[in-house]
Amino acid sequence: MKKVAVILFNLGGPLTQADVKPFLYNLFSDKFIIALPTPFRQIIAKLISTRREASAQANYRYMGGGSPIVKETEAQARALEAHLNTTPDIEFKAFIGMRYWHPFINEAIAALEAWGAEEIVALPLYPQYSTTTTQSSFETFKKAYKGTAPVHFIEDYPVNPWFVSAYAVLIRKAVAHIENLDDYRLLFSAHGLPEKVILGGDPYQRQVEASVAAIMATLNVPIEHVICYQSRVGPLKWIGPATDETILETAKSGKSPVIVPIAFVSEHIETLVELDIEYKHLAEEAGTKDYIRVPTVSVEPDFIRGLAEEVLTAIGYAAHTEVKEAIAR
């Protein structure tokens, strides 16, 4: 039986308060995040991580001291593994490779090689491709992997029908109790990027828009929607509109926001603190009557099925009828 490893790429996050500063340093020393040459990038990363350590630690304390992203990603890995192992004649095992903190990508490589992987699928948990996320992870993997097993890279899946369906299901659940949808507005919030990154050819914004268009078509619910971007940092001009400004505009129009974290597939600091605490407080201060936050797709069955189909397509099995039937079960 062929052994196929699936390595799930994600951002990672500090596991303890002591991890916060080195995590931030790793993040901001990434050339795909700050495009400065060595050693200037490392100097800037050291300054940023030092200045932000205390405030970031305070935010992580809201989540028990560290990020839940590893636990969340581990749950996704196990769900995907179980789903894939309904496929005839192949043994699948999922591994986690985090970009900026443990378990790092090189740790995942060591684990999958020890397992004896004969084929590898590189699967980013970023539905929409960006140089700052997917490319950064892929380049790190390529630099670290010295083996001979063939590697299949899944670059993106912004309109995968099962990813789209998973969010449509979650949105319907979130608004099911609402009597008058005219009083609400869907805010699809994605992590922002500096405008210069998009102008340089990064497809992220275009793919976010494609995801939202597909979800709205599938959702088929008469409710207003807008795309916005969160987590701005630094002096550069970022793509917009900004989520916090959009919340204020929504409140000013007399509507309540329904926040959909469209670019995040697991709960972490941007959802549990920025959306659930900071932006909720902002909305309440602005006088909104309600504030609804749709959860991430996490281990939603449709999302896991979508990931499984991406993996099977990558290795050339999704076209087989018997595999489709196995997945459906």
N, C-alpha and C positions, 0 to 999 in steps of 0.2 A: 504494500500500500504506500503510495507516494505521500511524503510528509511536506506540507506547505505551511510556512510560517507567515503570519500576517503581523506586521509591525505597525502599531497605531501611534501616529505622531501627534503630540499635543504640546502646548506651551509649557506646562509644568507650573509648580508653585511651591513656595516655602512650606515645609512640613512643621517647622517650629518657629518661634520668634527669632532664634539665633540664625535661622536660614535666610531671613528677610534681606539683609544687606548683601550677602553673596549672590542671592538670586537676582536682585536688582542689578548688581554689577554684571552678571552674565547677560542679562537682558540688554542693557544699554551698551555693552561692548560688542554686540553683534553688528557686523558691518552692514547687514540688511536693515537694521534699525537706525543706526547712526552712521551715515556714509562719510566718515572721516578716516584718513589713513592712520596707521599705527605710527607713533604711540599716542596721537592726539585723541583717538577714540577711547582708549583705555583711561586716559586722564579725565575725560569728560564723564565716563562711566563711573569712575571712582568718586567724582564730585557729586553726581546725581544720587548714587546709592547712599552716600554719606548724609546728604541733605534730606533725603526722603525716608531714611530708615525709621525714624520715630513715628512719622505720620502713617507709614505703611504698616508698621507693627500694630498701631492702634486699630487700623482697619481689619487686620487679620485676627485681632482679638475678638472681633464680632463673630468670627467663625471658629472660635475655640483656640486661637493661637496660630493656626496655619491654614493653608488652602485645602479644600476638599477635592481638588481636581484629580489627584492620584486615585483616590477611592472611587470617584465617579468614572474615571477612565478605565479602572480595573473592572468595574461592573459592566461597562460597555464591551470590554475585551472578552469577558466570560460569556456574555449574552451572544456576541457575534460568533465566538468559537462554538458554542452549543448549536447555533443555527447552521453554521457551515458544516458541522459534522453529521448532518443528515445527508450530505452529498455522498454518493457511492464511490468507493475505491480511492478516496483521499482522506488523509488524516490532517486536520487543521489544528494549529495552535496559535493563539494570539499573544503578542508581546507588546509592552508599552515602552515607547521611546520619547522621553520628555526633552524639550530643547534647552531649558534653562535651569532645571534642577532634577534631582534624582526621582525615578530611575532615568538616567541619561540615555541617549541614543546608543552610545558605545556599550552600555550595560545590556541593552536589549539585544544588540548584535552578539555579544558574548553568550547570552542565554539561548538565542535561537540556534547558534552554531553548536552549542553543547547538546541541544535537543536533536540535532542532526537534520536540520531543514534541507530539503533538496530543491526547494523553490521558495522565493520570498515575494510577498506583496507588500509594497510600501503604501500605507493608507493614511493620509492626513485626516485628522478630525477637524478640518477646515473645509466646509462645503464649497466656499468660494476661494479661488486661487489668489494668492498674493505673494510677491517676492519676499515680503516681511514675515511670512508664516511658512507657507508650503515650500517655497524655494530654499529658505533658510534651513529647514529641516532636511530637505533632500540633499543639499550640498554637504551638510554635516554628516549625513549617512554615507554618501559617496566617498567622502574623505576617510571615514573610519572603517568602512567595510572592505576587507581584503580577500574575501572568500570567492568561490567560483560558482556558487548556486545562482541560477538566473534570477534577476530582480525585475519585477513589474511595478512601475510607478503609476499610481492613480493620482492625477493632478487635481481634479476637481469633480464636483457632482452637484452644481447649483440647482439644476432642475430635475434631478433624479426623482421619478414619480413617487417613490416611497418616502423619500425625505420630504417632499412637498406634502404628501398625504399626512405624514406624522404631524406637521405643524397645523394643517387644516383641522385635524382631529382635536388638537390641543386648544386651538382658538375657539372652535365650536363649543367645547366644554366650558371655556372661560366666560363666554358670553351667553350661554344657554339660559341663564336666569334673568337676563336683561329684557324688560318689556318694550322699551323704546330705543332702538339702536341709533336713532338720530341724535341721541344725547351723548354718544361715545365716538371715539376716533381711534383706529388702530395705529399705533406708532411702531413701525418695524425698526428697531434700533440695532445698528451694527457698530462694531468697533471702527473708529475713524482712522484715517490715514492723512499724512500731509498731502496737500494738493499736488506738490511737485512729483510725488510718487506716481500718482494717477496720470499726470501729464507725461511722465516718462514711459508710459505704456502698460502699467500694471492694470490687469483686467478686473480687479476686485470690485470696484464700484459698479461696473457694468454687470457683473455676475450677481451682485446683491440685488440689483434691480430686476434681473431675470428671475431670481428666486421668488421675489415678492410678487411679480406678475403671475408666475405659475401658481403660487399659493392662493392669490385672490381669485384666479379663474377656477381653481378646485373648490375653494371655500364657498363661493356662490352665495354670499351673505351680504345684504344691503347695508354696508357700513363704510364710512369714509376711512381712508388710509393714507399714510404718508411714510416715507423713508427718512430716517435721521441717523446721526452718527454720534457716538459717545466717546468718552475717555481721551479728550484732547490734552496734550501736554506740550510745553515748549512754545517758542515765539512764532513758529512757522504758521502759515495759513493752512487750515485743514479743510477737507471736504465737508460739506454741510447739506442741509441744515443740522445744527447741533441738537442733540436730544433734549438737553435742558431748556434751550430756547424754544423748541417745539412743544414741550410740556407747557411752558408759559403761554405760548400762543394758543394752544388747545384750551387752556383754562380761560383765557381772555375771550374766546369765542363761545364760552358757556358749555363746553363739552368736557367729558372725562376721558383720560387716556387709558388705552388698553395696550400695554407694552409687550412687544413680541421680540425677544432677543434673537434675531434672525441669523446672526453669524456665529452664535455660541451654541455648541451642542451639549455642553455640560455646565453645571452650576459651579461658579467660582467667584472671585472678588468683584468682577464687573457686573455680575447679576445679583449676588447676595448682599453686596454692600452698595455699589453705585446705583443699581436700579431699585433694590428693595428698601434701602434706607435713605440715601441722599436724595434721589429723585422723587421718592414718595413724599419725603418731607417738603421738597420744593413744590410739588403739586398741591399738597395740603395748605401750604403757606399762600399759594396762589388762589386758593378757594375752590378747587375742584371738589365736586360732590362725591367722587369715587376715584379709585386708583386700582387698576387691575394689572397684574403682571402674569403673563402666560409663561409657564415653565419651559425650560429647554427640552429638546427632544430626548436627551439622555438615553434611556433604554426602552423608549417607546417601540413596540413591536414593528411598526411600519419602518421606522428609522433603521433598526437593526436589519430588517429584511433588505432595505435599500443598500446598506453597506455590504451585505452578503452578495447581492447581485453585482455590485461593483467589483468585488473580489473575484467572483466566478467569471465575469466578463474578462477581467485582466488576465486570467490564466487560460482563457479559451473554452470554458465549460458552460457559460450561460446560454449558449445557443442550443444546447442539447435539451430536448423536451423532458427527458427523465430527470434532469437536474432542476428544471423549472418546477416540475411536479414535486420534487423532494423539498425544495424551498417553500412551496406553497403549504406543505404539511406542517 
